[in-house]
Amino acid sequence: MAKLKISIIAKDKIAYQGEAISIVVPTKAGIIEVMPEHMQLVSALAPGELVLNLESGKKKFFISNGVLEIRTKSNIIILTDTVSEK
């Protein structure tokens, strides 16, 4: 099964680097779910809950404003002002 390669980076720390089955992200345009092989996309983030769906369960974070970049080969970069694990 294909997986996403995810980096969640805040100004002061790297909150997460690893793989996930999917990710649910709050954007200014609404909440989106990203799965492997998603089209390339750059979107402004909205403050809210970000959920990583892992093989072992869910991992939740609260993020502030920032940017989501979905690159080729299921690479996802999330740059946010602040992030905290829920």
Salt bridges, closest charged atoms under 4 A:
GLU49 OE2 - LYS86 NZ 2.89
GLU55 OE2 - LYS3 NZ 2.89
GLU69 OE2 - ARG71 NE 3.18
ASP81 OD1 - LYS11 NZ 3.89
GLU85 OE2 - LYS59 NZ 3.18
